[in-house]
Amino acid sequence: MGQRARFVVALPFLVLAVTTVLAQPPHTDGAHGGGTNGSQWIHQYREPAARLIGEAMGSTFAWQRLSVLTDTIGNRLSGTPALERAIQWAAEEMKRDGLENVHTERVMVPKWVRGSESAEMVEPARHPMVMLGLGDSVATPADGIQADVLTLHNFEELDSKASQVRGKIVLFNVPFTTYGETVRFRSGGPSRAARYGAVAMLIRSVGQEGLRTPHTGALQYAPDAPKIPAAAITTEDADRIQRLADRGSRIVVRLKMEAHFEPDAESANVVGEIRGREKPEEIVVVSGHLDSWDVGAGATDDGGGCVVTWEALRLMKKLNLRPRRTVRVVLWTNEENGGRGGLAYRDQHRAELARHVMMLESDGGVFRPLGFGFTGNETGRQTVRVIATLLTGIAADQINAGGGGADIGPSVTEGHIPAMSLDVDGSKYFLIHHTPADTIDKIDPVEMAKCAAALAVMAYVVADLPQGLGQ
């Protein structure tokens, strides 16, 4: 079924969703919000929430805007002309939307260049492998590296087989469990292997199995270990190597990579606002990161997050909903291989961090929204739970622990700011994460519209509370 057809089929459910939101009676639990005992205060927000949801769900605007970004600009690695075109495009479009104080904030970012790369099994049979060099990797020599492969499954096995590592290409064949558990082999594996004399590292792609689709991502070289080239191979090729190793075969691979750094490049965070009507100096930030890896189109990671957080402000502007506080959208630069956009924001806005009421990041995809993660005090958590009741009609009313994100992290930590993140059904996220398959056709326009609706309601109400979140 086509994207437009799915949207038309979903329209009847919009009526039900909005009706449900309007029909919900006020709650009477013990939550506090904006200095009002109980939760009857939320009743005043049912009508604007329904308007925001209805406007978001009434078209495919967010999906179409993301389509323009991904189709006409494509992927956006830090330091590339494509990212700079995206920054200029976003600033111009924000102004066209009528957002206020639209500007860019200069950030110097690393410029890593992938270059040509390949991996091939030479023995026991010639077999070209599908691979992607890991972000920030060094190159091989011009003629490549050809060496025996040692297959390992964890760092403990690496340590126990230390005497066998020298001169080898180490393959960490670690099946994906969770990102947090498995990604440590990508980030720390090269230096761990290099300390024992490995000449290169391969890693089973950190993500779900996906029809020979490799997953890239950043590594982190330790200062006390040699820098060796590192690349991701597909789960299928990792399994083939494992079967050969289990049979006692000698496995030889030739790896060639031209990866290198060029001098830091100028980039920018993009900022736009809806200025607060009573307390414009107090700020609620919603955000996503505009840079991506240099494969696919950066649709899910994180073009979608940029568009739906930006959409929250566009909806407020269109409906003439101006909250008490300023709502600020920030599209970060350089999340993927440096995090310099988030660090630069902290440094450039240090004097006003104490006036940030909440910071939210959307960087988990724009699939079916479930609710939000929240990190803050219990009063704030109870307030957010009450606000989330406005989203019951679109089934996005869960409030879970652990809100935050890589880009808002530096400011949240220094300013002790309540942090939130959009929580979605992530069952498909790591199938396409950091791969050539991260394209807009994987995103459903109705689910994306619901994400925008949820963000708009949450941001508007938090920004309009009589008192700050958690007070």
VOPAGU-2260 file (C-alpha; in pm, 1 decimal, decimal comma):
REM VOPAGU-2260
SITE   aa  ch    i         X         Y         Z
SITE  MET   A    0       0,0       0,0       0,0
SITE  GLY   A    1     135,4     345,9     -84,4
SITE  GLN   A    2     215,5     613,0     174,8
SITE  ARG   A    3     -81,8     833,2      74,8
SITE  ALA   A    4    -319,2     535,4      77,1
SITE  ARG   A    5    -216,8     441,8     430,9
SITE  PHE   A    6    -280,8     798,8     542,0
SITE  VAL   A    7    -630,7     808,8     391,5
SITE  VAL   A    8    -721,3     479,9     559,4
SITE  ALA   A    9    -603,8     622,8     891,8
SITE  LEU   A   10    -815,4     938,8     876,4
SITE  PRO   A   11   -1121,4     786,3    1051,6
SITE  PHE   A   12    -901,7     704,3    1348,2
SITE  LEU   A   13    -807,7    1072,1    1374,3
SITE  VAL   A   14   -1166,9    1161,7    1452,9
SITE  LEU   A   15   -1175,5     895,0    1724,3
SITE  ALA   A   16    -843,5    1011,2    1867,9
SITE  VAL   A   17    -942,3    1375,4    1891,2
SITE  THR   A   18   -1284,8    1286,2    2032,0
SITE  THR   A   19   -1119,7    1071,5    2297,8
SITE  VAL   A   20    -887,4    1354,4    2398,5
SITE  LEU   A   21   -1174,7    1601,6    2431,3
SITE  ALA   A   22   -1398,8    1355,5    2615,9
SITE  GLN   A   23   -1154,2    1258,3    2889,2
SITE  PRO   A   24   -1261,4    1387,2    3229,6
SITE  PRO   A   25   -1013,7    1568,4    3452,4
SITE  HIS   A   26    -801,9    1340,4    3671,2
SITE  THR   A   27    -800,3    1383,3    4046,1
SITE  ASP   A   28    -479,4    1212,4    4155,5
SITE  GLY   A   29    -213,2    1376,0    4368,3
SITE  ALA   A   30       8,3    1512,1    4092,9
SITE  HIS   A   31     117,3    1872,7    4097,0
SITE  GLY   A   32     158,0    2090,6    3792,1
SITE  GLY   A   33     223,0    2459,7    3769,4
SITE  GLY   A   34     170,1    2500,7    4141,6
SITE  THR   A   35    -187,7    2363,5    4138,7
SITE  ASN   A   36    -281,7    2076,1    4370,8
SITE  GLY   A   37    -432,4    1769,3    4206,5
SITE  SER   A   38    -453,9    1747,1    3829,7
SITE  GLN   A   39    -769,3    1933,0    3738,4
SITE  TRP   A   40    -542,5    2203,5    3596,4
SITE  ILE   A   41    -492,0    1983,7    3288,8
SITE  HIS   A   42    -851,9    2042,2    3177,0
SITE  GLN   A   43    -762,6    2384,7    3036,2
SITE  TYR   A   44    -520,2    2217,4    2794,2
SITE  ARG   A   45    -759,3    1965,2    2640,8
SITE  GLU   A   46    -884,2    2198,3    2372,1
SITE  PRO   A   47    -541,7    2324,9    2254,2
SITE  ALA   A   48    -406,7    1968,6    2271,7
SITE  ALA   A   49    -689,1    1844,2    2050,5
SITE  ARG   A   50    -620,6    2126,1    1804,7
SITE  LEU   A   51    -250,7    2041,3    1789,4
SITE  ILE   A   52    -322,6    1672,4    1739,3
SITE  GLY   A   53    -583,2    1743,0    1475,0
SITE  GLU   A   54    -354,7    1977,5    1281,8
SITE  ALA   A   55     -63,5    1733,5    1296,0
SITE  MET   A   56    -276,2    1438,4    1188,3
SITE  GLY   A   57    -464,1    1631,0     921,3
SITE  SER   A   58    -189,9    1608,7     659,2
SITE  THR   A   59     138,0    1441,6     568,0
SITE  PHE   A   60     324,9    1771,7     605,0
SITE  ALA   A   61     601,7    1638,3     833,1
SITE  TRP   A   62     668,3    1334,8     613,0
SITE  GLN   A   63     672,1    1551,0     300,2
SITE  ARG   A   64     920,7    1792,2     456,9
SITE  LEU   A   65    1146,7    1502,2     552,4
SITE  SER   A   66    1115,1    1373,1     197,7
SITE  VAL   A   67    1246,4    1704,1      64,0
SITE  LEU   A   68    1545,3    1685,7     299,4
SITE  THR   A   69    1634,8    1325,9     221,1
SITE  ASP   A   70    1555,3    1329,6    -151,6
SITE  THR   A   71    1714,4    1661,0    -247,6
SITE  ILE   A   72    2007,4    1670,4      -1,5
SITE  GLY   A   73    2052,3    1311,7     114,8
SITE  ASN   A   74    2294,4    1196,4     382,4
SITE  ARG   A   75    2479,4    1462,8     577,3
SITE  LEU   A   76    2811,6    1366,7     732,6
SITE  SER   A   77    2984,2    1636,7     936,9
SITE  GLY   A   78    3212,5    1854,8     729,0
SITE  THR   A   79    3040,3    1782,2     397,4
SITE  PRO   A   80    2873,5    2028,5     160,5
SITE  ALA   A   81    2552,8    1825,9     199,3
SITE  LEU   A   82    2528,9    1906,8     570,8
SITE  GLU   A   83    2588,9    2273,5     502,8
SITE  ARG   A   84    2312,9    2273,0     240,2
SITE  ALA   A   85    2081,6    2112,1     493,7
SITE  ILE   A   86    2164,6    2377,8     754,1
SITE  GLN   A   87    2090,8    2657,5     508,1
SITE  TRP   A   88    1770,7    2486,2     392,5
SITE  ALA   A   89    1645,8    2437,4     748,9
SITE  ALA   A   90    1708,9    2800,6     845,4
SITE  GLU   A   91    1530,5    2927,5     535,9
SITE  GLU   A   92    1233,8    2695,9     590,5
SITE  MET   A   93    1202,3    2796,3     957,1
SITE  LYS   A   94    1180,5    3159,3     852,0
SITE  ARG   A   95     918,3    3066,6     592,6
SITE  ASP   A   96     720,6    2895,3     871,3
SITE  GLY   A   97     719,6    3220,2    1065,6
SITE  LEU   A   98     939,0    3102,1    1352,9
SITE  GLU   A   99    1114,8    3374,8    1549,9
SITE  ASN   A  100    1481,2    3443,3    1620,1
SITE  VAL   A  101    1586,0    3195,6    1350,0
SITE  HIS   A  102    1963,2    3179,8    1327,1
SITE  THR   A  103    2260,7    2947,3    1309,6
SITE  GLU   A  104    2528,6    2910,1    1576,0
SITE  ARG   A  105    2878,5    2835,6    1451,5
SITE  VAL   A  106    3040,7    2504,5    1545,4
SITE  MET   A  107    3373,3    2367,8    1424,0
SITE  VAL   A  108    3336,3    1997,0    1346,2
SITE  PRO   A  109    3568,6    1710,9    1253,8
SITE  LYS   A  110    3586,0    1617,2     886,5
SITE  TRP   A  111    3633,2    1243,2     842,7
SITE  VAL   A  112    3641,1    1118,7     483,8
SITE  ARG   A  113    3557,8     754,1     410,7
SITE  GLY   A  114    3724,7     717,2      70,5
SITE  SER   A  115    3727,1     388,0    -118,8
SITE  GLU   A  116    3710,1      71,2      85,0
SITE  SER   A  117    3668,8    -301,7      39,3
SITE  ALA   A  118    3699,0    -631,6     219,8
SITE  GLU   A  119    3749,2    -971,0      57,5
SITE  MET   A  120    3794,4   -1319,6     190,7
SITE  VAL   A  121    4098,7   -1466,9      16,3
SITE  GLU   A  122    4112,0   -1811,1     181,2
SITE  PRO   A  123    3966,8   -2071,8     188,8
SITE  ALA   A  124    3764,3   -1928,7    -102,1
SITE  ARG   A  125    3747,5   -1587,4    -265,1
SITE  HIS   A  126    3442,1   -1403,6    -141,5
SITE  PRO   A  127    3377,7   -1025,7    -157,3
SITE  MET   A  128    3233,6    -905,3     172,1
SITE  VAL   A  129    2988,0    -619,1     217,0
SITE  MET   A  130    3146,4    -374,8     461,7
SITE  LEU   A  131    3150,7     -21,3     593,0
SITE  GLY   A  132    3450,7     136,7     759,2
SITE  LEU   A  133    3380,6     255,7    1112,2
SITE  GLY   A  134    3356,8     628,7    1158,1
SITE  ASP   A  135    3685,5     800,3    1251,9
SITE  SER   A  136    3889,3     492,6    1152,0
SITE  VAL   A  137    4238,1     526,5    1012,4
SITE  ALA   A  138    4327,6     387,8     671,1
SITE  THR   A  139    4509,7      71,8     577,2
SITE  PRO   A  140    4833,5     101,9     382,0
SITE  ALA   A  141    4770,5     179,9      14,2
SITE  ASP   A  142    4806,4    -187,1     -79,7
SITE  GLY   A  143    4571,7    -292,8     199,2
SITE  ILE   A  144    4618,0    -540,4     481,5
SITE  GLN   A  145    4601,4    -914,8     419,3
SITE  ALA   A  146    4609,4   -1133,9     726,6
SITE  ASP   A  147    4460,4   -1432,6     902,4
SITE  VAL   A  148    4136,4   -1373,8    1091,1
SITE  LEU   A  149    4093,7   -1456,6    1459,0
SITE  THR   A  150    3727,5   -1482,4    1554,7
SITE  LEU   A  151    3632,8   -1376,2    1906,7
SITE  HIS   A  152    3306,8   -1332,2    2095,0
SITE  ASN   A  153    3386,2   -1097,4    2383,1
SITE  PHE   A  154    3668,0    -904,4    2546,2
SITE  GLU   A  155    3734,9   -1183,4    2794,8
SITE  GLU   A  156    3809,8   -1423,3    2508,8
SITE  LEU   A  157    4038,8   -1159,2    2355,7
SITE  ASP   A  158    4234,0   -1141,7    2681,3
SITE  SER   A  159    4255,0   -1519,1    2713,0
SITE  LYS   A  160    4385,8   -1555,2    2356,1
SITE  ALA   A  161    4622,7   -1260,1    2370,9
SITE  SER   A  162    4918,1   -1467,8    2246,7
SITE  GLN   A  163    4730,2   -1547,7    1923,3
SITE  VAL   A  164    4638,1   -1191,4    1828,6
SITE  ARG   A  165    4963,0   -1042,2    1697,3
SITE  GLY   A  166    4960,4    -992,7    1321,5
SITE  LYS   A  167    4593,9   -1097,4    1291,2
SITE  ILE   A  168    4274,1    -928,7    1185,2
SITE  VAL   A  169    4047,0    -967,3    1486,5
SITE  LEU   A  170    3675,8   -1023,1    1421,2
SITE  PHE   A  171    3441,1    -955,8    1710,7
SITE  ASN   A  172    3146,4   -1175,4    1619,4
SITE  VAL   A  173    2906,6   -1057,4    1888,3
SITE  PRO   A  174    2534,0   -1110,4    1817,4
SITE  PHE   A  175    2320,2    -801,9    1873,5
SITE  THR   A  176    2134,2    -791,4    2204,7
SITE  THR   A  177    2082,9    -427,8    2296,8
SITE  TYR   A  178    2263,7    -129,4    2152,8
SITE  GLY   A  179    2417,4     -31,8    2483,6
SITE  GLU   A  180    2552,8    -381,4    2542,7
SITE  THR   A  181    2678,9    -452,8    2192,0
SITE  VAL   A  182    2809,2    -113,3    2077,1
SITE  ARG   A  183    3100,8    -128,8    2321,0
SITE  PHE   A  184    3271,8    -377,3    2091,1
SITE  ARG   A  185    3249,4    -127,1    1805,4
SITE  SER   A  186    3370,5     170,0    2004,6
SITE  GLY   A  187    3638,3       4,8    2216,1
SITE  GLY   A  188    3728,9    -306,3    2018,3
SITE  PRO   A  189    3996,7    -156,1    1791,4
SITE  SER   A  190    4212,4     -31,6    2076,3
SITE  ARG   A  191    4159,5    -345,0    2285,6
SITE  ALA   A  192    4275,2    -561,8    1994,1
SITE  ALA   A  193    4559,7    -327,3    1898,9
SITE  ARG   A  194    4717,0    -357,6    2243,2
SITE  TYR   A  195    4780,2    -724,4    2169,8
SITE  GLY   A  196    4923,3    -657,0    1824,4
SITE  ALA   A  197    4618,6    -690,5    1595,1
SITE  VAL   A  198    4668,2    -523,1    1255,9
SITE  ALA   A  199    4299,2    -449,7    1194,5
SITE  MET   A  200    3959,1    -512,3    1347,9
SITE  LEU   A  201    3632,4    -628,1    1197,3
SITE  ILE   A  202    3304,9    -631,0    1384,0
SITE  ARG   A  203    2975,5    -802,2    1325,2
SITE  SER   A  204    2736,9    -516,2    1246,7
SITE  VAL   A  205    2579,8    -368,6    1558,0
SITE  GLY   A  206    2213,3    -414,1    1471,8
SITE  GLN   A  207    1952,0    -664,7    1370,7
SITE  GLU   A  208    2012,2    -900,9    1081,1
SITE  GLY   A  209    1916,4    -726,6     758,7
SITE  LEU   A  210    1985,1    -896,6     424,8
SITE  ARG   A  211    2361,7    -830,4     411,3
SITE  THR   A  212    2327,5    -467,6     518,4
SITE  PRO   A  213    2634,3    -339,2     707,8
SITE  HIS   A  214    2604,7     -91,5     997,0
SITE  THR   A  215    2864,8     179,8    1042,3
SITE  GLY   A  216    2915,7     398,0    1350,7
SITE  ALA   A  217    3190,9     571,8    1541,7
SITE  LEU   A  218    3484,7     410,3    1717,8
SITE  GLN   A  219    3690,6     565,6    1995,5
SITE  TYR   A  220    4063,8     515,0    1987,9
SITE  ALA   A  221    4233,3     496,9    2327,3
SITE  PRO   A  222    4536,8     726,0    2364,4
SITE  ASP   A  223    4758,5     442,1    2489,4
SITE  ALA   A  224    4708,5     199,0    2198,3
SITE  PRO   A  225    4809,8     194,7    1830,8
SITE  LYS   A  226    4539,9     308,5    1587,4
SITE  ILE   A  227    4439,0      24,3    1357,3
SITE  PRO   A  228    4180,4      30,0    1075,3
SITE  ALA   A  229    3836,4    -100,0    1167,4
SITE  ALA   A  230    3525,2    -190,1     971,4
SITE  ALA   A  231    3183,3    -348,3    1012,1
SITE  ILE   A  232    3080,3    -653,6     811,4
SITE  THR   A  233    2733,6    -800,1     770,0
SITE  THR   A  234    2588,4   -1057,7    1003,7
SITE  GLU   A  235    2579,1   -1305,1     715,7
SITE  ASP   A  236    2950,7   -1269,0     642,2
SITE  ALA   A  237    3035,0   -1284,2    1012,8
SITE  ASP   A  238    2838,8   -1608,3    1040,6
SITE  ARG   A  239    3017,3   -1753,7     736,5
SITE  ILE   A  240    3355,1   -1676,0     890,4
SITE  GLN   A  241    3238,4   -1830,0    1217,4
SITE  ARG   A  242    3132,4   -2153,0    1047,3
SITE  LEU   A  243    3470,5   -2177,4     875,3
SITE  ALA   A  244    3652,4   -2111,9    1202,7
SITE  ASP   A  245    3445,3   -2376,4    1379,2
SITE  ARG   A  246    3555,7   -2626,5    1112,7
SITE  GLY   A  247    3920,7   -2536,5    1169,4
SITE  SER   A  248    3969,2   -2360,0     835,7
SITE  ARG   A  249    4233,9   -2097,1     787,6
SITE  ILE   A  250    4058,3   -1769,0     704,3
SITE  VAL   A  251    4247,3   -1490,1     528,3
SITE  VAL   A  252    4095,9   -1150,2     455,4
SITE  ARG   A  253    4225,7    -854,4     255,8
SITE  LEU   A  254    4106,7    -515,6     385,4
SITE  LYS   A  255    4158,6    -187,5     200,7
SITE  MET   A  256    4048,5     149,7     340,9
SITE  GLU   A  257    4133,7     507,7     243,2
SITE  ALA   A  258    3971,1     670,8     547,1
SITE  HIS   A  259    4132,2     989,5     674,0
SITE  PHE   A  260    4072,2    1316,8     852,1
SITE  GLU   A  261    4093,6    1658,6     693,2
SITE  PRO   A  262    4112,7    1987,1     887,5
SITE  ASP   A  263    3810,6    2075,4    1099,7
SITE  ALA   A  264    3527,9    2237,2     905,4
SITE  GLU   A  265    3283,1    2512,3     994,3
SITE  SER   A  266    2928,2    2398,4    1061,7
SITE  ALA   A  267    2638,7    2517,6    1276,1
SITE  ASN   A  268    2344,6    2434,5    1498,1
SITE  VAL   A  269    2014,9    2568,9    1361,8
SITE  VAL   A  270    1787,3    2749,8    1608,7
SITE  GLY   A  271    1430,1    2876,0    1583,6
SITE  GLU   A  272    1179,6    2987,4    1846,9
SITE  ILE   A  273     824,8    3062,9    1947,2
SITE  ARG   A  274     883,1    3342,5    2196,4
SITE  GLY   A  275     699,5    3313,1    2527,8
SITE  ARG   A  276     415,2    3554,4    2593,7
SITE  GLU   A  277     489,6    3606,5    2966,5
SITE  LYS   A  278     828,6    3453,0    3048,6
SITE  PRO   A  279    1026,7    3464,6    2723,4
SITE  GLU   A  280    1354,7    3437,4    2912,1
SITE  GLU   A  281    1260,7    3085,4    3030,6
SITE  ILE   A  282    1318,8    2818,2    2767,9
SITE  VAL   A  283    1191,6    2475,3    2668,2
SITE  VAL   A  284    1418,1    2308,6    2410,2
SITE  VAL   A  285    1306,7    2040,6    2164,5
SITE  SER   A  286    1566,5    1898,7    1929,5
SITE  GLY   A  287    1711,7    1642,5    1689,3
SITE  HIS   A  288    2045,7    1614,1    1506,5
SITE  LEU   A  289    2076,0    1718,8    1144,6
SITE  ASP   A  290    2400,9    1539,8    1062,2
SITE  SER   A  291    2401,1    1171,4     965,0
SITE  TRP   A  292    2635,9     902,6     848,2
SITE  ASP   A  293    2738,0     906,2     483,6
SITE  VAL   A  294    2521,2     610,1     380,3
SITE  GLY   A  295    2146,6     592,4     324,7
SITE  ALA   A  296    1967,3     925,5     354,4
SITE  GLY   A  297    1969,4     989,7     729,3
SITE  ALA   A  298    1589,7     969,1     738,4
SITE  THR   A  299    1535,2     782,5    1065,9
SITE  ASP   A  300    1868,0     884,5    1221,5
SITE  ASP   A  301    1791,5    1164,9    1262,9
SITE  GLY   A  302    1620,5    1366,1     992,0
SITE  GLY   A  303    1286,2    1251,3    1125,5
SITE  GLY   A  304    1371,9    1365,3    1477,9
SITE  CYS   A  305    1466,0    1708,1    1344,7
SITE  VAL   A  306    1143,6    1746,4    1149,0
SITE  VAL   A  307     900,5    1633,2    1420,6
SITE  THR   A  308    1053,2    1856,8    1689,5
SITE  TRP   A  309    1058,9    2148,1    1445,1
SITE  GLU   A  310     700,4    2059,8    1354,3
SITE  ALA   A  311     595,4    2118,0    1715,8
SITE  LEU   A  312     680,1    2486,8    1676,2
SITE  ARG   A  313     528,1    2514,0    1328,9
SITE  LEU   A  314     199,6    2377,0    1461,4
SITE  MET   A  315     194,8    2623,2    1750,0
SITE  LYS   A  316     264,1    2907,6    1510,4
SITE  LYS   A  317      -5,7    2799,2    1266,1
SITE  LEU   A  318    -266,0    2764,7    1542,5
SITE  ASN   A  319    -158,2    3088,4    1713,4
SITE  LEU   A  320     -77,9    2903,9    2034,9
SITE  ARG   A  321     186,8    3103,6    2220,4
SITE  PRO   A  322     282,5    2952,2    2558,3
SITE  ARG   A  323     407,8    3144,8    2860,3
SITE  ARG   A  324     768,7    3042,9    2797,0
SITE  THR   A  325     983,6    3033,4    2487,7
SITE  VAL   A  326     990,1    2705,6    2296,2
SITE  ARG   A  327    1319,0    2665,8    2111,0
SITE  VAL   A  328    1397,5    2407,0    1846,5
SITE  VAL   A  329    1763,1    2317,0    1797,8
SITE  LEU   A  330    1887,2    2105,2    1507,6
SITE  TRP   A  331    2225,2    1981,5    1624,8
SITE  THR   A  332    2535,0    1932,1    1415,2
SITE  ASN   A  333    2795,1    1655,3    1457,5
SITE  GLU   A  334    2612,2    1415,4    1686,9
SITE  GLU   A  335    2739,7    1109,3    1503,5
SITE  ASN   A  336    3117,0    1144,5    1526,3
SITE  GLY   A  337    3203,2    1409,6    1777,9
SITE  GLY   A  338    2908,0    1557,7    1965,3
SITE  ARG   A  339    3042,6    1905,8    1912,9
SITE  GLY   A  340    2703,4    2062,3    1846,8
SITE  GLY   A  341    2579,6    1975,3    2193,6
SITE  LEU   A  342    2903,9    2088,5    2356,0
SITE  ALA   A  343    2897,5    2417,8    2165,1
SITE  TYR   A  344    2538,9    2488,6    2274,3
SITE  ARG   A  345    2632,6    2433,9    2637,9
SITE  ASP   A  346    2928,5    2669,5    2605,5
SITE  GLN   A  347    2745,0    2936,6    2405,3
SITE  HIS   A  348    2434,8    2932,7    2628,6
SITE  ARG   A  349    2600,3    2873,3    2965,6
SITE  ALA   A  350    2467,3    3199,9    3109,1
SITE  GLU   A  351    2104,7    3098,1    3044,4
SITE  LEU   A  352    2115,3    2728,0    3132,3
SITE  ALA   A  353    1959,2    2804,1    3469,8
SITE  ARG   A  354    1657,0    2939,1    3282,5
SITE  HIS   A  355    1607,9    2621,4    3078,0
SITE  VAL   A  356    1292,1    2460,1    3211,5
SITE  MET   A  357    1325,3    2136,8    3011,9
SITE  MET   A  358    1530,2    1993,9    2724,2
SITE  LEU   A  359    1398,6    1718,9    2496,4
SITE  GLU   A  360    1572,6    1517,8    2225,4
SITE  SER   A  361    1419,6    1296,2    1956,5
SITE  ASP   A  362    1684,3    1054,0    1827,9
SITE  GLY   A  363    1520,3     712,2    1836,8
SITE  GLY   A  364    1325,6     722,9    1513,8
SITE  VAL   A  365     977,4     845,6    1426,6
SITE  PHE   A  366     795,9     514,9    1436,9
SITE  ARG   A  367     472,2     464,7    1633,8
SITE  PRO   A  368     503,1     691,1    1941,0
SITE  LEU   A  369     456,5     533,8    2284,3
SITE  GLY   A  370     521,2     835,5    2505,4
SITE  PHE   A  371     830,0     991,5    2659,5
SITE  GLY   A  372    1128,3     917,6    2875,6
SITE  PHE   A  373    1177,6    1157,4    3165,5
SITE  THR   A  374    1472,4    1234,9    3391,9
SITE  GLY   A  375    1405,4    1478,9    3674,9
SITE  ASN   A  376    1250,5    1501,5    4018,5
SITE  GLU   A  377     933,6    1323,2    4122,8
SITE  THR   A  378     720,5    1637,9    4111,1
SITE  GLY   A  379     822,6    1690,0    3750,5
SITE  ARG   A  380     756,6    1326,9    3670,6
SITE  GLN   A  381     404,1    1345,8    3811,0
SITE  THR   A  382     336,1    1664,2    3613,6
SITE  VAL   A  383     455,3    1503,9    3291,4
SITE  ARG   A  384     237,8    1199,4    3358,8
SITE  VAL   A  385     -66,7    1422,7    3385,9
SITE  ILE   A  386      24,9    1603,3    3062,8
SITE  ALA   A  387      59,4    1266,2    2892,4
SITE  THR   A  388    -307,3    1191,6    2958,5
SITE  LEU   A  389    -376,7    1437,7    2676,2
SITE  LEU   A  390    -215,5    1186,0    2441,5
SITE  THR   A  391    -423,0     880,6    2532,9
SITE  GLY   A  392    -622,0     911,3    2210,1
SITE  ILE   A  393    -307,8     851,0    2001,4
SITE  ALA   A  394    -169,4     592,3    2247,5
SITE  ALA   A  395     138,3     803,0    2326,7
SITE  ASP   A  396      78,4     845,1    2699,4
SITE  GLN   A  397     352,0     632,9    2858,9
SITE  ILE   A  398     610,0     806,2    3078,6
SITE  ASN   A  399     922,9     600,6    3135,7
SITE  ALA   A  400    1248,1     656,9    3321,2
SITE  GLY   A  401    1561,6     761,6    3140,6
SITE  GLY   A  402    1481,0    1065,9    2928,5
SITE  GLY   A  403    1773,1    1244,3    2765,8
SITE  GLY   A  404    2007,4    1230,1    2469,4
SITE  ALA   A  405    2365,0    1274,0    2353,6
SITE  ASP   A  406    2323,4    1632,4    2233,6
SITE  ILE   A  407    2125,8    1772,5    2525,3
SITE  GLY   A  408    2345,0    1579,9    2770,4
SITE  PRO   A  409    2618,2    1843,2    2822,9
SITE  SER   A  410    2366,3    2119,9    2897,1
SITE  VAL   A  411    2139,1    1897,6    3105,2
SITE  THR   A  412    2431,1    1785,2    3320,3
SITE  GLU   A  413    2576,2    2129,4    3377,4
SITE  GLY   A  414    2245,2    2307,9    3424,8
SITE  HIS   A  415    2065,2    2030,6    3619,2
SITE  ILE   A  416    1780,8    2055,9    3368,5
SITE  PRO   A  417    1489,4    1809,5    3346,2
SITE  ALA   A  418    1540,8    1597,0    3035,4
SITE  MET   A  419    1300,4    1415,8    2807,4
SITE  SER   A  420    1313,2    1198,4    2497,3
SITE  LEU   A  421    1048,1    1076,6    2255,8
SITE  ASP   A  422     984,9     704,2    2307,0
SITE  VAL   A  423     868,8     507,6    2002,0
SITE  ASP   A  424     821,2     147,4    1898,4
SITE  GLY   A  425    1185,5      75,5    1825,5
SITE  SER   A  426    1144,2    -277,9    1692,5
SITE  LYS   A  427    1258,7    -173,6    1343,0
SITE  TYR   A  428    1509,4      93,2    1438,0
SITE  PHE   A  429    1824,2    -116,8    1461,5
SITE  LEU   A  430    1740,7    -297,0    1140,0
SITE  ILE   A  431    1829,0      20,6     945,7
SITE  HIS   A  432    2037,1     219,4    1198,0
SITE  HIS   A  433    2360,7     352,7    1041,3
SITE  THR   A  434    2300,4     157,0     719,2
SITE  PRO   A  435    2236,2     230,5     350,5
SITE  ALA   A  436    1874,6     129,8     423,8
SITE  ASP   A  437    1805,1     440,5     635,0
SITE  THR   A  438    1571,5     596,1     378,5
SITE  ILE   A  439    1232,9     763,0     404,5
SITE  ASP   A  440    1035,5     470,3     262,0
SITE  LYS   A  441    1085,9     298,1     600,0
SITE  ILE   A  442     884,1     572,3     773,0
SITE  ASP   A  443     505,0     570,9     785,9
SITE  PRO   A  444     357,7     922,4     745,7
SITE  VAL   A  445      76,4     856,4     994,3
SITE  GLU   A  446     318,8     736,8    1264,0
SITE  MET   A  447     537,4    1039,1    1196,6
SITE  ALA   A  448     237,6    1270,8    1227,8
SITE  LYS   A  449     154,7    1113,6    1565,2
SITE  CYS   A  450     513,6    1176,5    1679,5
SITE  ALA   A  451     479,2    1542,2    1583,4
SITE  ALA   A  452     144,2    1563,9    1762,3
SITE  ALA   A  453     282,5    1412,8    2083,2
SITE  LEU   A  454     583,0    1643,9    2083,7
SITE  ALA   A  455     373,4    1951,4    2013,4
SITE  VAL   A  456     134,1    1881,0    2300,6
SITE  MET   A  457     409,4    1800,3    2549,4
SITE  ALA   A  458     624,8    2099,7    2456,0
SITE  TYR   A  459     331,5    2341,6    2457,7
SITE  VAL   A  460     195,9    2240,6    2797,3
SITE  VAL   A  461     536,9    2225,1    2967,1
SITE  ALA   A  462     614,3    2571,0    2828,7
SITE  ASP   A  463     277,7    2707,1    2946,1
SITE  LEU   A  464     275,2    2577,4    3305,1
SITE  PRO   A  465     237,4    2860,3    3557,9
SITE  GLN   A  466     548,8    2732,3    3737,1
SITE  GLY   A  467     854,4    2553,9    3605,4
SITE  LEU   A  468     852,6    2179,4    3556,5
SITE  GLY   A  469     923,2    2007,1    3885,7
SITE  GLN   A  470     862,8    2313,5    4102,6
